[in-house]
Structure formats: structure tokens, C-alpha cells
Amino acid sequence: MKRSPRPPPCRLEVHPEASPELIVVADIVHVLEEQAALADEAYANLCMGKVIAERRRLAAGIEAMGFRTLPSRANFVSFDYGRNSVPLMSAMATEGVFVREWRDPGYETFVRITVGLPEENDRALAALARAAAAQRR
């Protein structure tokens, strides 16, 4: 029996100032989505393959800008900005692209970008390029 294709997963985003009740509901939905995806091994492998491909593409884009990335097997790419990353992160945030700094000793100049959908990764790379160029001036 041939199975019908799985519908795309729903993306539920919650505003940072949402009520705690809404955040709990969103968390429950995400857990249920994850459980359903993992129950279907073929679908889980498809999703993991997409994340891996986008992670490689994101890392390549960052490296093309001259930044050194760290090896990753997670859903994010970390790279060495080479100087205080706070101004870079602030500039990216003004474009609606939020990245994380790394505060562990020895990694103060590192930035972490979570792998998203292809269009989200394109937006992150473009914002990174603009912010890095502005910081170099």
C-alpha cells in the first residue's frame, strides 16, 4: 500500500511577549510534531537530510565571507567573528535576524546561527554580510 506524501510540518512562532499560557501551548505543539516526525523514520531522515544540507550551505556562505566555522553536527553553525560580536549581533537584530553569542572562555568572538529554512538562511547570510561590512568601516 502506497502512503500519501506527508504534509509539510506546521511552523508555529510565538511572539516574545506572548502570554505564558500561549507559550506552553506552542511548546506542546512542537513536542507533538517532533514525536510524530520521529515515529515516521523515513520522514525523520528526510528532515535531517534537509537540515544537514542547509547547515553545509550556511557554513559555506559564512566561510565565503572569510570567517572560520567550527565543525557541527547540530542544527546550528558557529563561527569566529574575530572581534567583539555584540555590534554585529545588534546590527543583524535590526534586520530581524537574531543570532547567539558564545560566552564561554576562549569563544567570546564566536557567533552561532541556527539553521532554518533555505529562505531564512539566505536572509541570515545577507544580514551577516551587510552587518560585517558595516563593522569593517
Secondary structure per residue as TSV (DSSP state, phi and psi in degrees):
chain	resnum	aa	ss	phi	psi
A	1	M	-	360.0	124.9
A	2	K	-	-83.9	132.2
A	3	R	-	-86.2	147.6
A	4	S	-	-75.1	152.8
A	5	P	-	-61.5	144.1
A	6	R	-	-72.5	136.1
A	7	P	-	-66.9	155.0
A	8	P	-	-62.4	147.7
A	9	P	-	-66.9	150.0
A	10	C	-	-79.4	144.3
A	11	R	-	-109.8	112.7
A	12	L	-	-108.3	115.0
A	13	E	-	-112.4	138.0
A	14	V	-	-115.1	132.3
A	15	H	-	-61.7	139.7
A	16	P	T	-56.5	-24.5
A	17	E	T	-100.7	17.7
A	18	A	-	-66.4	158.7
A	19	S	-	-66.4	151.4
A	20	P	H	-57.7	-33.0
A	21	E	H	-64.4	-42.8
A	22	L	H	-65.9	-38.0
A	23	I	H	-63.9	-40.7
A	24	V	H	-63.3	-43.2
A	25	V	H	-61.4	-44.7
A	26	A	H	-61.5	-41.3
A	27	D	H	-62.4	-40.9
A	28	I	H	-63.6	-42.9
A	29	V	H	-60.9	-44.1
A	30	H	H	-62.7	-40.7
A	31	V	H	-63.5	-44.2
A	32	L	H	-63.5	-40.5
A	33	E	H	-61.3	-45.4
A	34	E	H	-62.0	-43.0
A	35	Q	H	-63.9	-42.2
A	36	A	H	-64.9	-42.4
A	37	A	H	-64.5	-41.5
A	38	L	H	-71.6	-26.3
A	39	A	H	-68.7	-25.9
A	40	D	S	-104.5	93.4
A	41	E	H	-58.0	-40.4
A	42	A	H	-63.0	-41.7
A	43	Y	H	-67.4	-41.2
A	44	A	H	-60.5	-43.0
A	45	N	H	-64.6	-38.2
A	46	L	H	-61.9	-46.8
A	47	C	H	-62.6	-44.3
A	48	M	H	-63.0	-38.5
A	49	G	H	-62.5	-39.2
A	50	K	H	-65.9	-41.9
A	51	V	H	-63.9	-43.2
A	52	I	H	-62.3	-44.6
A	53	A	H	-63.0	-43.0
A	54	E	H	-69.7	-34.6
A	55	R	H	-63.3	-42.8
A	56	R	H	-63.6	-42.6
A	57	R	H	-65.9	-42.2
A	58	L	H	-62.9	-45.7
A	59	A	H	-62.0	-42.2
A	60	A	H	-63.2	-40.1
A	61	G	H	-64.7	-39.7
A	62	I	H	-67.6	-44.2
A	63	E	H	-64.4	-34.0
A	64	A	H	-63.8	-22.4
A	65	M	T	-85.6	-1.1
A	66	G	T	96.8	8.7
A	67	F	-	-98.0	145.3
A	68	R	E	-88.9	123.9
A	69	T	E	-96.7	157.3
A	70	L	-	-94.8	150.4
A	71	P	-	-58.7	143.2
A	72	S	-	-142.1	140.3
A	73	R	S	-121.9	15.3
A	74	A	S	-107.4	-169.7
A	75	N	S	-96.4	33.5
A	76	F	E	-150.4	163.8
A	77	V	E	-123.6	130.4
A	78	S	E	-108.0	141.8
A	79	F	E	-143.4	156.8
A	80	D	E	-91.2	112.9
A	81	Y	-	-74.5	-21.9
A	82	G	S	88.2	-5.0
A	83	R	S	-159.5	-177.6
A	84	N	-	-49.8	121.9
A	85	S	-	-87.6	-8.8
A	86	V	H	-60.4	-46.2
A	87	P	H	-61.6	-37.3
A	88	L	H	-63.6	-47.1
A	89	M	H	-63.1	-39.2
A	90	S	H	-64.4	-43.4
A	91	A	H	-63.7	-40.7
A	92	M	H	-67.1	-37.7
A	93	A	H	-63.4	-33.8
A	94	T	T	-64.6	-19.1
A	95	E	T	-96.3	5.1
A	96	G	T	82.6	15.2
A	97	V	-	-109.8	114.4
A	98	F	-	-107.5	124.1
A	99	V	-	-121.3	170.4
A	100	R	E	-114.6	144.3
A	101	E	E	-89.5	164.6
A	102	W	-	-116.8	116.9
A	103	R	-	-99.0	-2.2
A	104	D	S	-65.4	145.7
A	105	P	T	-54.1	132.3
A	106	G	T	91.8	-9.2
A	107	Y	-	-123.4	21.7
A	108	E	T	-62.9	-20.5
A	109	T	T	-99.0	7.2
A	110	F	E	-92.2	148.9
A	111	V	E	-126.9	147.7
A	112	R	E	-122.0	128.4
A	113	I	E	-117.4	125.3
A	114	T	E	-76.0	137.8
A	115	V	-	-70.7	130.4
A	116	G	-	-123.1	-156.9
A	117	L	-	-70.4	159.2
A	118	P	H	-51.3	-43.6
A	119	E	H	-69.2	-31.1
A	120	E	H	-69.9	-40.0
A	121	N	H	-67.4	-38.0
A	122	D	H	-59.8	-44.1
A	123	R	H	-64.3	-40.5
A	124	A	H	-65.1	-43.3
A	125	L	H	-64.2	-41.1
A	126	A	H	-65.3	-42.6
A	127	A	H	-65.7	-38.8
A	128	L	H	-62.8	-45.2
A	129	A	H	-60.3	-45.4
A	130	R	H	-65.5	-44.6
A	131	A	H	-66.2	-42.1
A	132	A	H	-65.3	-40.7
A	133	A	H	-63.1	-41.6
A	134	A	H	-66.6	-35.4
A	135	Q	H	-72.3	-24.6
A	136	R	H	-77.4	-19.2
A	137	R	-	-68.3	360.0
